[in-house]
Amino acid sequence: MTMLDQSQLLYCQSCGMPMPSADLLGTEAGGKKTNDYCTYCYEEGSFKQPDLTLEGMVTVCLPYLIEDGMEENAAKAMLEQNLPELKRWKVE
Ligand SMILES: [Zn+2]
């Protein structure tokens, strides 16, 4: 796996997807790009799936990681560890 410069790479704070190009960024109301969320999660200032739970997000992301070649249990463990750290799911 290639190591990317983590200080420059943005990650979606909802699904954890890396967003290396601006067209992957979600938009605020009015169309302004946000650095926080990807276009699949967030558009025009609101989440596309506002009722999605953390467990639901694990289920949504899992097939993509498996498609990328990760073993299912490892992918699930990684999501369950990383997703709660993201802004959308973080409980203060
Ligand atoms: Zn996302």
PDB file of the backbone (N, CA, C, O) and the ligand in Angstrom, with CONECT records:
HET     ZN  A 101       1
ATOM      1  N   MET A   1       0.842  -1.199   0.000  1.00  0.00           N
ATOM      2  CA  MET A   1       0.000   0.000   0.000  1.00  0.00           C
ATOM      3  C   MET A   1       0.883   1.257   0.000  1.00  0.00           C
ATOM      4  O   MET A   1       1.836   1.355   0.773  1.00  0.00           O
ATOM      5  N   THR A   2       0.560   2.192  -0.857  1.00  0.00           N
ATOM      6  CA  THR A   2       1.332   3.416  -0.974  1.00  0.00           C
ATOM      7  C   THR A   2       1.053   4.343   0.209  1.00  0.00           C
ATOM      8  O   THR A   2      -0.102   4.562   0.575  1.00  0.00           O
ATOM      9  N   MET A   3       2.095   4.872   0.789  1.00  0.00           N
ATOM     10  CA  MET A   3       1.908   5.837   1.860  1.00  0.00           C
ATOM     11  C   MET A   3       1.662   7.220   1.262  1.00  0.00           C
ATOM     12  O   MET A   3       2.453   7.720   0.461  1.00  0.00           O
ATOM     13  N   LEU A   4       0.569   7.811   1.663  1.00  0.00           N
ATOM     14  CA  LEU A   4       0.251   9.141   1.164  1.00  0.00           C
ATOM     15  C   LEU A   4       0.598  10.180   2.223  1.00  0.00           C
ATOM     16  O   LEU A   4       0.675   9.869   3.412  1.00  0.00           O
ATOM     17  N   ASP A   5       0.803  11.388   1.789  1.00  0.00           N
ATOM     18  CA  ASP A   5       1.070  12.481   2.720  1.00  0.00           C
ATOM     19  C   ASP A   5      -0.223  12.832   3.459  1.00  0.00           C
ATOM     20  O   ASP A   5      -1.114  13.481   2.910  1.00  0.00           O
ATOM     21  N   GLN A   6      -0.303  12.388   4.712  1.00  0.00           N
ATOM     22  CA  GLN A   6      -1.545  12.530   5.461  1.00  0.00           C
ATOM     23  C   GLN A   6      -1.858  13.974   5.824  1.00  0.00           C
ATOM     24  O   GLN A   6      -3.008  14.308   6.110  1.00  0.00           O
ATOM     25  N   SER A   7      -0.843  14.829   5.812  1.00  0.00           N
ATOM     26  CA  SER A   7      -1.099  16.213   6.170  1.00  0.00           C
ATOM     27  C   SER A   7      -1.816  16.949   5.044  1.00  0.00           C
ATOM     28  O   SER A   7      -2.447  17.981   5.272  1.00  0.00           O
ATOM     29  N   GLN A   8      -1.716  16.417   3.832  1.00  0.00           N
ATOM     30  CA  GLN A   8      -2.372  17.077   2.704  1.00  0.00           C
ATOM     31  C   GLN A   8      -3.652  16.390   2.283  1.00  0.00           C
ATOM     32  O   GLN A   8      -4.579  17.028   1.784  1.00  0.00           O
ATOM     33  N   LEU A   9      -3.697  15.086   2.487  1.00  0.00           N
ATOM     34  CA  LEU A   9      -4.856  14.350   2.026  1.00  0.00           C
ATOM     35  C   LEU A   9      -6.040  14.568   2.963  1.00  0.00           C
ATOM     36  O   LEU A   9      -5.915  14.435   4.180  1.00  0.00           O
ATOM     37  N   LEU A  10      -7.179  14.901   2.385  1.00  0.00           N
ATOM     38  CA  LEU A  10      -8.393  15.072   3.170  1.00  0.00           C
ATOM     39  C   LEU A  10      -9.164  13.758   3.202  1.00  0.00           C
ATOM     40  O   LEU A  10      -9.213  13.017   2.220  1.00  0.00           O
ATOM     41  N   TYR A  11      -9.765  13.493   4.359  1.00  0.00           N
ATOM     42  CA  TYR A  11     -10.624  12.324   4.484  1.00  0.00           C
ATOM     43  C   TYR A  11     -12.036  12.776   4.803  1.00  0.00           C
ATOM     44  O   TYR A  11     -12.237  13.715   5.573  1.00  0.00           O
ATOM     45  N   CYS A  12     -12.998  12.118   4.218  1.00  0.00           N
ATOM     46  CA  CYS A  12     -14.388  12.411   4.550  1.00  0.00           C
ATOM     47  C   CYS A  12     -14.619  12.109   6.029  1.00  0.00           C
ATOM     48  O   CYS A  12     -14.288  11.023   6.504  1.00  0.00           O
ATOM     49  N   GLN A  13     -15.189  13.076   6.756  1.00  0.00           N
ATOM     50  CA  GLN A  13     -15.415  12.915   8.192  1.00  0.00           C
ATOM     51  C   GLN A  13     -16.723  12.179   8.480  1.00  0.00           C
ATOM     52  O   GLN A  13     -17.224  12.208   9.604  1.00  0.00           O
ATOM     53  N   SER A  14     -17.262  11.530   7.477  1.00  0.00           N
ATOM     54  CA  SER A  14     -18.442  10.695   7.652  1.00  0.00           C
ATOM     55  C   SER A  14     -18.141   9.239   7.312  1.00  0.00           C
ATOM     56  O   SER A  14     -18.451   8.337   8.090  1.00  0.00           O
ATOM     57  N   CYS A  15     -17.527   9.014   6.131  1.00  0.00           N
ATOM     58  CA  CYS A  15     -17.274   7.634   5.693  1.00  0.00           C
ATOM     59  C   CYS A  15     -15.797   7.274   5.696  1.00  0.00           C
ATOM     60  O   CYS A  15     -15.455   6.105   5.522  1.00  0.00           O
ATOM     61  N   GLY A  16     -14.907   8.256   5.889  1.00  0.00           N
ATOM     62  CA  GLY A  16     -13.479   7.967   5.959  1.00  0.00           C
ATOM     63  C   GLY A  16     -12.794   7.837   4.619  1.00  0.00           C
ATOM     64  O   GLY A  16     -11.608   7.515   4.557  1.00  0.00           O
ATOM     65  N   MET A  17     -13.523   8.081   3.545  1.00  0.00           N
ATOM     66  CA  MET A  17     -12.937   7.958   2.215  1.00  0.00           C
ATOM     67  C   MET A  17     -11.921   9.070   1.975  1.00  0.00           C
ATOM     68  O   MET A  17     -12.197  10.231   2.277  1.00  0.00           O
ATOM     69  N   PRO A  18     -10.734   8.728   1.429  1.00  0.00           N
ATOM     70  CA  PRO A  18      -9.800   9.787   1.062  1.00  0.00           C
ATOM     71  C   PRO A  18     -10.364  10.625  -0.088  1.00  0.00           C
ATOM     72  O   PRO A  18     -11.033  10.108  -0.983  1.00  0.00           O
ATOM     73  N   MET A  19     -10.079  11.933  -0.042  1.00  0.00           N
ATOM     74  CA  MET A  19     -10.610  12.828  -1.080  1.00  0.00           C
ATOM     75  C   MET A  19      -9.452  13.573  -1.735  1.00  0.00           C
ATOM     76  O   MET A  19      -9.216  14.748  -1.454  1.00  0.00           O
ATOM     77  N   PRO A  20      -8.729  12.869  -2.618  1.00  0.00           N
ATOM     78  CA  PRO A  20      -7.525  13.474  -3.223  1.00  0.00           C
ATOM     79  C   PRO A  20      -7.829  14.546  -4.268  1.00  0.00           C
ATOM     80  O   PRO A  20      -6.923  15.284  -4.655  1.00  0.00           O
ATOM     81  N   SER A  21      -9.061  14.653  -4.731  1.00  0.00           N
ATOM     82  CA  SER A  21      -9.352  15.701  -5.716  1.00  0.00           C
ATOM     83  C   SER A  21     -10.619  16.455  -5.341  1.00  0.00           C
ATOM     84  O   SER A  21     -11.510  15.912  -4.687  1.00  0.00           O
ATOM     85  N   ALA A  22     -10.686  17.704  -5.760  1.00  0.00           N
ATOM     86  CA  ALA A  22     -11.749  18.605  -5.322  1.00  0.00           C
ATOM     87  C   ALA A  22     -13.140  18.139  -5.756  1.00  0.00           C
ATOM     88  O   ALA A  22     -14.134  18.464  -5.105  1.00  0.00           O
ATOM     89  N   ASP A  23     -13.213  17.384  -6.848  1.00  0.00           N
ATOM     90  CA  ASP A  23     -14.558  16.966  -7.273  1.00  0.00           C
ATOM     91  C   ASP A  23     -15.144  15.882  -6.374  1.00  0.00           C
ATOM     92  O   ASP A  23     -16.302  15.500  -6.536  1.00  0.00           O
ATOM     93  N   LEU A  24     -14.346  15.383  -5.424  1.00  0.00           N
ATOM     94  CA  LEU A  24     -14.874  14.415  -4.457  1.00  0.00           C
ATOM     95  C   LEU A  24     -15.410  15.102  -3.207  1.00  0.00           C
ATOM     96  O   LEU A  24     -16.029  14.458  -2.359  1.00  0.00           O
ATOM     97  N   LEU A  25     -15.174  16.414  -3.089  1.00  0.00           N
ATOM     98  CA  LEU A  25     -15.631  17.148  -1.907  1.00  0.00           C
ATOM     99  C   LEU A  25     -17.129  17.394  -1.965  1.00  0.00           C
ATOM    100  O   LEU A  25     -17.683  17.686  -3.024  1.00  0.00           O
ATOM    101  N   GLY A  26     -17.783  17.271  -0.799  1.00  0.00           N
ATOM    102  CA  GLY A  26     -19.194  17.607  -0.706  1.00  0.00           C
ATOM    103  C   GLY A  26     -19.400  19.111  -0.776  1.00  0.00           C
ATOM    104  O   GLY A  26     -18.441  19.881  -0.811  1.00  0.00           O
ATOM    105  N   THR A  27     -20.656  19.516  -0.796  1.00  0.00           N
ATOM    106  CA  THR A  27     -20.949  20.944  -0.921  1.00  0.00           C
ATOM    107  C   THR A  27     -21.854  21.437   0.199  1.00  0.00           C
ATOM    108  O   THR A  27     -22.730  20.724   0.688  1.00  0.00           O
ATOM    109  N   GLU A  28     -21.609  22.678   0.581  1.00  0.00           N
ATOM    110  CA  GLU A  28     -22.502  23.365   1.505  1.00  0.00           C
ATOM    111  C   GLU A  28     -23.679  23.925   0.718  1.00  0.00           C
ATOM    112  O   GLU A  28     -23.656  23.961  -0.513  1.00  0.00           O
ATOM    113  N   ALA A  29     -24.710  24.362   1.442  1.00  0.00           N
ATOM    114  CA  ALA A  29     -25.824  25.028   0.783  1.00  0.00           C
ATOM    115  C   ALA A  29     -25.276  26.190  -0.035  1.00  0.00           C
ATOM    116  O   ALA A  29     -24.497  26.994   0.476  1.00  0.00           O
ATOM    117  N   GLY A  30     -25.667  26.284  -1.273  1.00  0.00           N
ATOM    118  CA  GLY A  30     -25.148  27.322  -2.139  1.00  0.00           C
ATOM    119  C   GLY A  30     -24.042  26.819  -3.042  1.00  0.00           C
ATOM    120  O   GLY A  30     -23.629  27.514  -3.970  1.00  0.00           O
ATOM    121  N   GLY A  31     -23.554  25.602  -2.776  1.00  0.00           N
ATOM    122  CA  GLY A  31     -22.609  24.978  -3.692  1.00  0.00           C
ATOM    123  C   GLY A  31     -21.145  25.112  -3.324  1.00  0.00           C
ATOM    124  O   GLY A  31     -20.282  24.600  -4.036  1.00  0.00           O
ATOM    125  N   LYS A  32     -20.843  25.803  -2.203  1.00  0.00           N
ATOM    126  CA  LYS A  32     -19.455  25.934  -1.776  1.00  0.00           C
ATOM    127  C   LYS A  32     -18.917  24.574  -1.333  1.00  0.00           C
ATOM    128  O   LYS A  32     -19.610  23.826  -0.644  1.00  0.00           O
ATOM    129  N   LYS A  33     -17.683  24.253  -1.726  1.00  0.00           N
ATOM    130  CA  LYS A  33     -17.073  22.980  -1.354  1.00  0.00           C
ATOM    131  C   LYS A  33     -16.745  22.947   0.135  1.00  0.00           C
ATOM    132  O   LYS A  33     -16.370  23.963   0.720  1.00  0.00           O
ATOM    133  N   THR A  34     -16.889  21.780   0.736  1.00  0.00           N
ATOM    134  CA  THR A  34     -16.455  21.592   2.120  1.00  0.00           C
ATOM    135  C   THR A  34     -15.291  20.615   2.151  1.00  0.00           C
ATOM    136  O   THR A  34     -15.257  19.658   1.378  1.00  0.00           O
ATOM    137  N   ASN A  35     -14.335  20.856   3.047  1.00  0.00           N
ATOM    138  CA  ASN A  35     -13.201  19.942   3.189  1.00  0.00           C
ATOM    139  C   ASN A  35     -13.527  18.783   4.125  1.00  0.00           C
ATOM    140  O   ASN A  35     -12.718  17.868   4.284  1.00  0.00           O
ATOM    141  N   ASP A  36     -14.702  18.815   4.742  1.00  0.00           N
ATOM    142  CA  ASP A  36     -15.025  17.841   5.783  1.00  0.00           C
ATOM    143  C   ASP A  36     -15.660  16.554   5.250  1.00  0.00           C
ATOM    144  O   ASP A  36     -15.410  15.471   5.780  1.00  0.00           O
ATOM    145  N   TYR A  37     -16.472  16.672   4.213  1.00  0.00           N
ATOM    146  CA  TYR A  37     -17.246  15.507   3.792  1.00  0.00           C
ATOM    147  C   TYR A  37     -17.168  15.307   2.281  1.00  0.00           C
ATOM    148  O   TYR A  37     -16.958  16.246   1.514  1.00  0.00           O
ATOM    149  N   CYS A  38     -17.347  14.046   1.883  1.00  0.00           N
ATOM    150  CA  CYS A  38     -17.282  13.738   0.457  1.00  0.00           C
ATOM    151  C   CYS A  38     -18.640  13.977  -0.211  1.00  0.00           C
ATOM    152  O   CYS A  38     -19.671  14.140   0.442  1.00  0.00           O
ATOM    153  N   THR A  39     -18.584  13.987  -1.522  1.00  0.00           N
ATOM    154  CA  THR A  39     -19.790  14.256  -2.296  1.00  0.00           C
ATOM    155  C   THR A  39     -20.830  13.144  -2.173  1.00  0.00           C
ATOM    156  O   THR A  39     -22.012  13.362  -2.435  1.00  0.00           O
ATOM    157  N   TYR A  40     -20.383  11.944  -1.771  1.00  0.00           N
ATOM    158  CA  TYR A  40     -21.329  10.833  -1.619  1.00  0.00           C
ATOM    159  C   TYR A  40     -22.109  10.925  -0.310  1.00  0.00           C
ATOM    160  O   TYR A  40     -23.208  10.383  -0.195  1.00  0.00           O
ATOM    161  N   CYS A  41     -21.532  11.618   0.680  1.00  0.00           N
ATOM    162  CA  CYS A  41     -22.153  11.706   1.998  1.00  0.00           C
ATOM    163  C   CYS A  41     -22.923  13.015   2.182  1.00  0.00           C
ATOM    164  O   CYS A  41     -23.934  13.051   2.883  1.00  0.00           O
ATOM    165  N   TYR A  42     -22.443  14.084   1.554  1.00  0.00           N
ATOM    166  CA  TYR A  42     -22.874  15.422   1.949  1.00  0.00           C
ATOM    167  C   TYR A  42     -23.047  16.292   0.718  1.00  0.00           C
ATOM    168  O   TYR A  42     -22.126  16.427  -0.087  1.00  0.00           O
ATOM    169  N   GLU A  43     -24.200  16.869   0.572  1.00  0.00           N
ATOM    170  CA  GLU A  43     -24.473  17.692  -0.599  1.00  0.00           C
ATOM    171  C   GLU A  43     -25.431  18.813  -0.216  1.00  0.00           C
ATOM    172  O   GLU A  43     -26.419  18.586   0.483  1.00  0.00           O
ATOM    173  N   GLU A  44     -25.132  20.022  -0.680  1.00  0.00           N
ATOM    174  CA  GLU A  44     -25.994  21.186  -0.428  1.00  0.00           C
ATOM    175  C   GLU A  44     -26.269  21.371   1.072  1.00  0.00           C
ATOM    176  O   GLU A  44     -27.387  21.700   1.467  1.00  0.00           O
ATOM    177  N   GLY A  45     -25.245  21.157   1.896  1.00  0.00           N
ATOM    178  CA  GLY A  45     -25.354  21.467   3.314  1.00  0.00           C
ATOM    179  C   GLY A  45     -26.025  20.415   4.180  1.00  0.00           C
ATOM    180  O   GLY A  45     -26.273  20.660   5.360  1.00  0.00           O
ATOM    181  N   SER A  46     -26.326  19.242   3.619  1.00  0.00           N
ATOM    182  CA  SER A  46     -26.922  18.209   4.473  1.00  0.00           C
ATOM    183  C   SER A  46     -26.460  16.818   4.058  1.00  0.00           C
ATOM    184  O   SER A  46     -26.066  16.588   2.915  1.00  0.00           O
ATOM    185  N   PHE A  47     -26.520  15.897   5.016  1.00  0.00           N
ATOM    186  CA  PHE A  47     -26.128  14.528   4.731  1.00  0.00           C
ATOM    187  C   PHE A  47     -27.153  13.872   3.814  1.00  0.00           C
ATOM    188  O   PHE A  47     -28.360  14.057   3.968  1.00  0.00           O
ATOM    189  N   LYS A  48     -26.648  13.109   2.867  1.00  0.00           N
ATOM    190  CA  LYS A  48     -27.545  12.418   1.947  1.00  0.00           C
ATOM    191  C   LYS A  48     -28.353  11.334   2.652  1.00  0.00           C
ATOM    192  O   LYS A  48     -29.489  11.042   2.278  1.00  0.00           O
ATOM    193  N   GLN A  49     -27.738  10.738   3.692  1.00  0.00           N
ATOM    194  CA  GLN A  49     -28.448   9.728   4.482  1.00  0.00           C
ATOM    195  C   GLN A  49     -28.407  10.142   5.944  1.00  0.00           C
ATOM    196  O   GLN A  49     -27.626   9.603   6.726  1.00  0.00           O
ATOM    197  N   PRO A  50     -29.265  11.118   6.316  1.00  0.00           N
ATOM    198  CA  PRO A  50     -29.183  11.699   7.665  1.00  0.00           C
ATOM    199  C   PRO A  50     -29.474  10.689   8.771  1.00  0.00           C
ATOM    200  O   PRO A  50     -29.041  10.890   9.906  1.00  0.00           O
ATOM    201  N   ASP A  51     -30.188   9.619   8.474  1.00  0.00           N
ATOM    202  CA  ASP A  51     -30.550   8.645   9.508  1.00  0.00           C
ATOM    203  C   ASP A  51     -29.543   7.520   9.654  1.00  0.00           C
ATOM    204  O   ASP A  51     -29.713   6.626  10.482  1.00  0.00           O
ATOM    205  N   LEU A  52     -28.500   7.569   8.849  1.00  0.00           N
ATOM    206  CA  LEU A  52     -27.498   6.507   8.879  1.00  0.00           C
ATOM    207  C   LEU A  52     -26.808   6.455  10.247  1.00  0.00           C
ATOM    208  O   LEU A  52     -26.428   7.488  10.798  1.00  0.00           O
ATOM    209  N   THR A  53     -26.653   5.260  10.777  1.00  0.00           N
ATOM    210  CA  THR A  53     -25.945   5.077  12.047  1.00  0.00           C
ATOM    211  C   THR A  53     -24.506   4.686  11.763  1.00  0.00           C
ATOM    212  O   THR A  53     -24.132   4.395  10.627  1.00  0.00           O
ATOM    213  N   LEU A  54     -23.707   4.686  12.823  1.00  0.00           N
ATOM    214  CA  LEU A  54     -22.320   4.248  12.692  1.00  0.00           C
ATOM    215  C   LEU A  54     -22.249   2.806  12.192  1.00  0.00           C
ATOM    216  O   LEU A  54     -21.434   2.489  11.325  1.00  0.00           O
ATOM    217  N   GLU A  55     -23.094   1.941  12.732  1.00  0.00           N
ATOM    218  CA  GLU A  55     -23.108   0.543  12.270  1.00  0.00           C
ATOM    219  C   GLU A  55     -23.521   0.474  10.803  1.00  0.00           C
ATOM    220  O   GLU A  55     -23.003  -0.330  10.029  1.00  0.00           O
ATOM    221  N   GLY A  56     -24.469   1.340  10.442  1.00  0.00           N
ATOM    222  CA  GLY A  56     -24.921   1.378   9.054  1.00  0.00           C
ATOM    223  C   GLY A  56     -23.795   1.785   8.121  1.00  0.00           C
ATOM    224  O   GLY A  56     -23.659   1.249   7.021  1.00  0.00           O
ATOM    225  N   MET A  57     -22.982   2.748   8.574  1.00  0.00           N
ATOM    226  CA  MET A  57     -21.871   3.210   7.750  1.00  0.00           C
ATOM    227  C   MET A  57     -20.836   2.100   7.572  1.00  0.00           C
ATOM    228  O   MET A  57     -20.257   1.968   6.494  1.00  0.00           O
ATOM    229  N   VAL A  58     -20.596   1.306   8.608  1.00  0.00           N
ATOM    230  CA  VAL A  58     -19.688   0.167   8.481  1.00  0.00           C
ATOM    231  C   VAL A  58     -20.192  -0.764   7.375  1.00  0.00           C
ATOM    232  O   VAL A  58     -19.419  -1.224   6.535  1.00  0.00           O
ATOM    233  N   THR A  59     -21.490  -1.029   7.389  1.00  0.00           N
ATOM    234  CA  THR A  59     -22.090  -1.922   6.394  1.00  0.00           C
ATOM    235  C   THR A  59     -21.975  -1.344   4.978  1.00  0.00           C
ATOM    236  O   THR A  59     -21.755  -2.073   4.011  1.00  0.00           O
ATOM    237  N   VAL A  60     -22.130  -0.003   4.880  1.00  0.00           N
ATOM    238  CA  VAL A  60     -22.043   0.653   3.579  1.00  0.00           C
ATOM    239  C   VAL A  60     -20.611   0.611   3.030  1.00  0.00           C
ATOM    240  O   VAL A  60     -20.404   0.384   1.837  1.00  0.00           O
ATOM    241  N   CYS A  61     -19.629   0.830   3.907  1.00  0.00           N
ATOM    242  CA  CYS A  61     -18.231   0.933   3.468  1.00  0.00           C
ATOM    243  C   CYS A  61     -17.586  -0.422   3.210  1.00  0.00           C
ATOM    244  O   CYS A  61     -16.700  -0.545   2.364  1.00  0.00           O
ATOM    245  N   LEU A  62     -18.029  -1.435   3.940  1.00  0.00           N
ATOM    246  CA  LEU A  62     -17.381  -2.743   3.908  1.00  0.00           C
ATOM    247  C   LEU A  62     -17.168  -3.308   2.499  1.00  0.00           C
ATOM    248  O   LEU A  62     -16.058  -3.730   2.178  1.00  0.00           O
ATOM    249  N   PRO A  63     -18.206  -3.327   1.651  1.00  0.00           N
ATOM    250  CA  PRO A  63     -18.007  -3.915   0.313  1.00  0.00           C
ATOM    251  C   PRO A  63     -16.927  -3.217  -0.509  1.00  0.00           C
ATOM    252  O   PRO A  63     -16.258  -3.856  -1.321  1.00  0.00           O
ATOM    253  N   TYR A  64     -16.751  -1.903  -0.303  1.00  0.00           N
ATOM    254  CA  TYR A  64     -15.737  -1.165  -1.068  1.00  0.00           C
ATOM    255  C   TYR A  64     -14.336  -1.593  -0.667  1.00  0.00           C
ATOM    256  O   TYR A  64     -13.446  -1.718  -1.508  1.00  0.00           O
ATOM    257  N   LEU A  65     -14.148  -1.820   0.651  1.00  0.00           N
ATOM    258  CA  LEU A  65     -12.832  -2.245   1.133  1.00  0.00           C
ATOM    259  C   LEU A  65     -12.531  -3.667   0.685  1.00  0.00           C
ATOM    260  O   LEU A  65     -11.396  -3.985   0.331  1.00  0.00           O
ATOM    261  N   ILE A  66     -13.544  -4.517   0.700  1.00  0.00           N
ATOM    262  CA  ILE A  66     -13.359  -5.901   0.244  1.00  0.00           C
ATOM    263  C   ILE A  66     -13.029  -5.898  -1.250  1.00  0.00           C
ATOM    264  O   ILE A  66     -12.178  -6.657  -1.715  1.00  0.00           O
ATOM    265  N   GLU A  67     -13.721  -5.027  -1.990  1.00  0.00           N
ATOM    266  CA  GLU A  67     -13.446  -4.873  -3.412  1.00  0.00           C
ATOM    267  C   GLU A  67     -12.005  -4.419  -3.644  1.00  0.00           C
ATOM    268  O   GLU A  67     -11.373  -4.789  -4.634  1.00  0.00           O
ATOM    269  N   ASP A  68     -11.499  -3.607  -2.708  1.00  0.00           N
ATOM    270  CA  ASP A  68     -10.113  -3.136  -2.785  1.00  0.00           C
ATOM    271  C   ASP A  68      -9.108  -4.207  -2.388  1.00  0.00           C
ATOM    272  O   ASP A  68      -7.900  -3.984  -2.457  1.00  0.00           O
ATOM    273  N   GLY A  69      -9.600  -5.363  -1.976  1.00  0.00           N
ATOM    274  CA  GLY A  69      -8.691  -6.468  -1.690  1.00  0.00           C
ATOM    275  C   GLY A  69      -8.499  -6.766  -0.215  1.00  0.00           C
ATOM    276  O   GLY A  69      -7.686  -7.618   0.143  1.00  0.00           O
ATOM    277  N   MET A  70      -9.245  -6.066   0.657  1.00  0.00           N
ATOM    278  CA  MET A  70      -9.107  -6.353   2.086  1.00  0.00           C
ATOM    279  C   MET A  70      -9.920  -7.579   2.473  1.00  0.00           C
ATOM    280  O   MET A  70     -10.961  -7.872   1.884  1.00  0.00           O
ATOM    281  N   GLU A  71      -9.426  -8.275   3.462  1.00  0.00           N
ATOM    282  CA  GLU A  71     -10.136  -9.419   4.002  1.00  0.00           C
ATOM    283  C   GLU A  71     -11.296  -8.884   4.858  1.00  0.00           C
ATOM    284  O   GLU A  71     -11.141  -7.874   5.546  1.00  0.00           O
ATOM    285  N   GLU A  72     -12.446  -9.551   4.817  1.00  0.00           N
ATOM    286  CA  GLU A  72     -13.660  -8.980   5.416  1.00  0.00           C
ATOM    287  C   GLU A  72     -13.513  -8.627   6.899  1.00  0.00           C
ATOM    288  O   GLU A  72     -13.875  -7.526   7.314  1.00  0.00           O
ATOM    289  N   ASN A  73     -12.986  -9.553   7.692  1.00  0.00           N
ATOM    290  CA  ASN A  73     -12.868  -9.290   9.128  1.00  0.00           C
ATOM    291  C   ASN A  73     -11.908  -8.144   9.419  1.00  0.00           C
ATOM    292  O   ASN A  73     -12.138  -7.344  10.326  1.00  0.00           O
ATOM    293  N   ALA A  74     -10.829  -8.073   8.642  1.00  0.00           N
ATOM    294  CA  ALA A  74      -9.850  -7.006   8.826  1.00  0.00           C
ATOM    295  C   ALA A  74     -10.468  -5.665   8.443  1.00  0.00           C
ATOM    296  O   ALA A  74     -10.257  -4.660   9.121  1.00  0.00           O
ATOM    297  N   ALA A  75     -11.226  -5.658   7.358  1.00  0.00           N
ATOM    298  CA  ALA A  75     -11.867  -4.425   6.897  1.00  0.00           C
ATOM    299  C   ALA A  75     -12.880  -3.939   7.926  1.00  0.00           C
ATOM    300  O   ALA A  75     -12.959  -2.746   8.221  1.00  0.00           O
ATOM    301  N   LYS A  76     -13.651  -4.874   8.467  1.00  0.00           N
ATOM    302  CA  LYS A  76     -14.674  -4.519   9.448  1.00  0.00           C
ATOM    303  C   LYS A  76     -14.016  -3.966  10.717  1.00  0.00           C
ATOM    304  O   LYS A  76     -14.468  -2.965  11.274  1.00  0.00           O
ATOM    305  N   ALA A  77     -12.950  -4.625  11.163  1.00  0.00           N
ATOM    306  CA  ALA A  77     -12.243  -4.172  12.363  1.00  0.00           C
ATOM    307  C   ALA A  77     -11.674  -2.775  12.158  1.00  0.00           C
ATOM    308  O   ALA A  77     -11.713  -1.939  13.061  1.00  0.00           O
ATOM    309  N   MET A  78     -11.138  -2.526  10.946  1.00  0.00           N
ATOM    310  CA  MET A  78     -10.568  -1.217  10.660  1.00  0.00           C
ATOM    311  C   MET A  78     -11.653  -0.139  10.692  1.00  0.00           C
ATOM    312  O   MET A  78     -11.454   0.931  11.267  1.00  0.00           O
ATOM    313  N   LEU A  79     -12.793  -0.425  10.076  1.00  0.00           N
ATOM    314  CA  LEU A  79     -13.890   0.545  10.057  1.00  0.00           C
ATOM    315  C   LEU A  79     -14.394   0.821  11.469  1.00  0.00           C
ATOM    316  O   LEU A  79     -14.638   1.970  11.836  1.00  0.00           O
ATOM    317  N   GLU A  80     -14.546  -0.242  12.257  1.00  0.00           N
ATOM    318  CA  GLU A  80     -15.071  -0.072  13.612  1.00  0.00           C
ATOM    319  C   GLU A  80     -14.103   0.689  14.500  1.00  0.00           C
ATOM    320  O   GLU A  80     -14.499   1.289  15.500  1.00  0.00           O
ATOM    321  N   GLN A  81     -12.828   0.657  14.126  1.00  0.00           N
ATOM    322  CA  GLN A  81     -11.835   1.406  14.886  1.00  0.00           C
ATOM    323  C   GLN A  81     -11.742   2.855  14.408  1.00  0.00           C
ATOM    324  O   GLN A  81     -11.612   3.772  15.219  1.00  0.00           O
ATOM    325  N   ASN A  82     -11.808   3.058  13.092  1.00  0.00           N
ATOM    326  CA  ASN A  82     -11.547   4.383  12.526  1.00  0.00           C
ATOM    327  C   ASN A  82     -12.781   5.280  12.438  1.00  0.00           C
ATOM    328  O   ASN A  82     -12.686   6.479  12.696  1.00  0.00           O
ATOM    329  N   LEU A  83     -13.918   4.729  12.083  1.00  0.00           N
ATOM    330  CA  LEU A  83     -15.096   5.580  11.873  1.00  0.00           C
ATOM    331  C   LEU A  83     -15.496   6.375  13.123  1.00  0.00           C
ATOM    332  O   LEU A  83     -15.862   7.544  12.999  1.00  0.00           O
ATOM    333  N   PRO A  84     -15.437   5.780  14.323  1.00  0.00           N
ATOM    334  CA  PRO A  84     -15.844   6.570  15.500  1.00  0.00           C
ATOM    335  C   PRO A  84     -14.962   7.782  15.763  1.00  0.00           C
ATOM    336  O   PRO A  84     -15.346   8.667  16.527  1.00  0.00           O
ATOM    337  N   GLU A  85     -13.782   7.838  15.140  1.00  0.00           N
ATOM    338  CA  GLU A  85     -12.886   8.988  15.303  1.00  0.00           C
ATOM    339  C   GLU A  85     -13.272  10.152  14.409  1.00  0.00           C
ATOM    340  O   GLU A  85     -12.789  11.266  14.605  1.00  0.00           O
ATOM    341  N   LEU A  86     -14.119   9.917  13.448  1.00  0.00           N
ATOM    342  CA  LEU A  86     -14.483  10.960  12.496  1.00  0.00           C
ATOM    343  C   LEU A  86     -15.498  11.923  13.105  1.00  0.00           C
ATOM    344  O   LEU A  86     -16.256  11.572  14.009  1.00  0.00           O
ATOM    345  N   LYS A  87     -15.488  13.148  12.578  1.00  0.00           N
ATOM    346  CA  LYS A  87     -16.277  14.228  13.150  1.00  0.00           C
ATOM    347  C   LYS A  87     -17.770  13.885  13.262  1.00  0.00           C
ATOM    348  O   LYS A  87     -18.429  14.227  14.244  1.00  0.00           O
ATOM    349  N   ARG A  88     -18.288  13.199  12.228  1.00  0.00           N
ATOM    350  CA  ARG A  88     -19.720  12.920  12.237  1.00  0.00           C
ATOM    351  C   ARG A  88     -20.135  11.993  13.384  1.00  0.00           C
ATOM    352  O   ARG A  88     -21.249  12.085  13.901  1.00  0.00           O
ATOM    353  N   TRP A  89     -19.219  11.097  13.772  1.00  0.00           N
ATOM    354  CA  TRP A  89     -19.578  10.029  14.718  1.00  0.00           C
ATOM    355  C   TRP A  89     -18.997  10.235  16.093  1.00  0.00           C
ATOM    356  O   TRP A  89     -19.371   9.551  17.046  1.00  0.00           O
ATOM    357  N   LYS A  90     -18.087  11.174  16.195  1.00  0.00           N
ATOM    358  CA  LYS A  90     -17.377  11.363  17.446  1.00  0.00           C
ATOM    359  C   LYS A  90     -18.348  11.854  18.524  1.00  0.00           C
ATOM    360  O   LYS A  90     -19.058  12.842  18.336  1.00  0.00           O
ATOM    361  N   VAL A  91     -18.361  11.148  19.650  1.00  0.00           N
ATOM    362  CA  VAL A  91     -19.190  11.558  20.767  1.00  0.00           C
ATOM    363  C   VAL A  91     -18.301  12.243  21.786  1.00  0.00           C
ATOM    364  O   VAL A  91     -17.375  11.649  22.338  1.00  0.00           O
ATOM    365  N   GLU A  92     -18.606  13.500  22.019  1.00  0.00           N
ATOM    366  CA  GLU A  92     -17.746  14.267  22.948  1.00  0.00           C
ATOM    367  C   GLU A  92     -18.043  13.879  24.384  1.00  0.00           C
ATOM    368  O   GLU A  92     -17.427  14.411  25.307  1.00  0.00           O
TER     369      GLU A  92
HETATM  370 ZN    ZN A 101     -18.165  10.359   2.766  1.00  0.00          ZN2+
END
